[in-house]
Amino acid sequence: MNYGQLKTAVAGYAHRSDLEPLMDTFAELAANRIGRDTRLLELERNATFVADTDNTIPLPDRYMRMIAITTPGATGPLSLEYVTPSYFDKLNNNGGNGPRYYTIEDNLILLGPAGGEVNLTWQEKPTYFTNDNDTNEALANWSNLYLYGMLIEAFEWAMDTNNMIRAFETYKREVRECNIQADDARASGAPLVMRGYP
């Protein structure tokens, strides 16, 4: 499904012909909602970054939430610990052998006590549409999320509370289903293994 087909579906489900001027707004609001509510594998990204001289890394474009941040260690990757910005300011951030903890402030990832190379895994927001032929990972794989996300916005705009509630309930079911499938895909059929701490 592409954006043009999605707009046609939204107008059809809403039984309205006056939504076209607002469709871009509805789609952007739905994309933001989908980004907040889901853990779609299709929106996960992974990359290696090297901190600037001030031990910072700019947040990636369309960043939504951190999944993992690690640094190379002698025996394998080491997970960095998240600390609050206020606690980060109290720690000694002047030296050391690479990062051990991080915080996020002002669209920057701050590493401490020192910078270095880190591997980030994060979820990004779905891309916004600019023309009718556009699609994105969320729409291509989970078109119902977009359909009902946009219907929520359309019915709210139209002050149609009953249909907005119905669209929201259906949207919530779709979110639950896609999150269950994403969690199942992450486990990839492997059995759960309990590990003790060394």
C-alpha positions in Angstrom: 0.0 0.0 0.0 1.2 3.5 -0.8 0.2 6.9 0.7 -2.4 7.6 -2.1 -4.1 4.2 -1.4 -4.0 4.9 2.3 -5.7 8.3 1.9 -8.4 6.7 -0.3 -9.0 4.0 2.4 -9.2 6.6 5.2 -11.7 8.7 3.3 -13.7 5.5 2.5 -13.7 4.2 6.1 -14.6 7.6 7.4 -17.4 8.1 4.8 -16.2 11.6 4.2 -15.1 13.5 1.1 -13.7 16.6 2.8 -10.5 15.1 4.4 -8.0 15.6 1.6 -6.6 19.0 2.8 -5.9 17.5 6.2 -4.5 14.1 5.2 -0.8 15.1 5.5 -1.5 16.3 9.1 -3.4 13.1 9.9 -0.6 11.0 8.5 2.2 12.8 10.5 0.2 12.5 13.7 -0.4 8.8 13.0 3.3 8.3 12.3 4.2 9.9 15.6 1.6 7.8 17.4 2.9 4.6 15.7 6.5 5.5 16.7 5.5 6.0 20.3 3.3 2.9 20.7 5.2 0.2 18.8 8.4 -1.7 18.8 8.5 -2.6 15.1 11.6 -4.5 13.9 11.2 -2.6 10.7 12.0 0.7 12.5 15.1 -0.6 14.4 18.5 0.7 13.3 22.0 -0.1 14.3 25.2 1.8 13.6 28.7 2.4 15.1 29.6 5.9 16.1 32.7 7.6 17.5 32.2 10.3 20.1 33.3 13.9 19.3 36.1 15.4 21.4 33.6 16.5 24.0 32.4 12.9 24.4 29.1 13.5 22.7 27.3 11.9 19.8 24.3 13.6 18.0 21.1 11.6 18.2 20.4 9.9 14.8 17.8 11.4 12.5 14.2 10.5 13.4 15.4 9.0 16.7 12.6 7.7 18.9 14.1 5.5 21.7 17.3 3.8 22.6 17.2 0.0 22.5 20.9 -0.7 23.4 24.2 1.0 23.5 27.5 -0.9 23.8 31.2 -0.4 23.5 33.9 -2.9 22.4 35.4 -4.7 25.4 38.3 -7.1 25.8 35.9 -10.0 26.2 33.1 -8.7 24.0 30.7 -5.8 23.8 29.9 -4.1 27.1 26.5 -2.5 27.7 26.6 1.1 28.9 24.5 2.1 31.8 21.9 4.9 31.4 22.0 7.6 34.1 19.8 10.7 34.4 21.2 14.0 33.1 21.4 15.4 36.7 23.3 12.3 37.9 25.6 12.4 34.9 26.6 16.0 35.8 27.7 14.8 39.3 29.9 12.0 38.0 33.6 12.4 37.1 33.5 12.8 33.3 37.2 13.7 32.8 39.0 10.6 31.6 39.0 6.9 31.9 39.3 4.1 29.4 36.3 4.7 27.3 32.6 5.0 28.1 30.8 3.1 30.9 27.6 5.1 31.1 25.6 7.6 29.1 22.7 10.1 29.2 20.7 11.9 26.6 20.3 15.7 26.7 19.7 18.4 24.1 19.6 15.9 21.2 23.0 14.6 22.2 24.2 11.3 23.7 26.7 12.2 26.4 29.3 9.5 27.3 31.2 9.2 30.5 33.7 9.0 32.0 35.3 9.2 28.5 34.3 9.0 24.9 35.1 6.4 22.3 33.4 4.1 19.9 29.9 2.9 20.6 27.4 0.7 18.8 23.8 2.1 19.0 20.6 0.2 18.4 17.6 2.5 18.4 14.1 2.8 17.1 13.3 5.6 14.7 10.1 7.3 13.8 8.4 6.3 10.6 9.3 8.6 7.7 6.7 11.1 6.7 5.1 11.0 3.2 5.6 13.7 0.6 3.7 12.3 -2.4 1.0 9.6 -3.2 3.5 7.0 -4.3 5.5 7.1 -1.0 5.5 4.3 1.4 7.6 3.4 4.5 8.4 0.3 6.5 5.5 0.7 8.9 2.9 1.2 6.1 4.3 -1.6 3.9 4.1 -4.1 6.7 1.4 -2.8 9.1 -1.0 -0.8 7.0 -3.8 -1.2 9.5 -1.7 0.8 12.1 -1.7 3.7 9.7 -5.3 3.3 8.7 -6.7 3.4 12.2 -4.1 5.9 13.4 -5.3 8.3 10.7 -8.9 7.5 11.4 -8.4 8.5 15.1 -7.1 11.9 14.0 -9.9 12.3 11.3 -12.7 11.5 13.8 -11.2 13.7 16.4 -11.0 16.6 13.9 -14.7 15.9 13.0 -15.6 15.8 16.7 -17.1 12.3 16.1 -16.3 10.8 19.5 -18.0 7.4 19.0 -16.2 6.6 15.8 -12.9 8.0 17.3 -13.2 5.6 20.3 -14.0 2.7 17.9 -10.9 3.6 15.7 -8.8 3.9 18.8 -9.9 0.5 20.2 -9.0 -1.2 16.8 -5.7 0.7 16.7 -4.8 -0.6 20.2 -5.5 -4.2 19.1 -3.3 -3.7 16.0 -0.5 -2.3 18.2 -0.7 -5.2 20.6 -0.6 -7.7 17.7 2.4 -6.0 16.0 4.3 -5.8 19.3 3.6 -9.5 20.0 4.9 -10.4 16.5 7.9 -8.2 16.9 8.8 -9.8 20.2 8.3 -13.3 18.8 10.6 -12.4 15.8 13.3 -11.2 18.2 13.3 -14.5 20.0 13.4 -16.2 16.5 12.2 -19.5 17.9 15.1 -20.0 20.2 14.4 -21.3 23.7 14.7 -19.0 26.7 17.9 -19.6 28.6 18.4 -18.5 32.2 21.8 -17.1 32.8 23.4 -16.2 36.2 25.6 -13.3 36.8 29.3 -14.0 36.9 
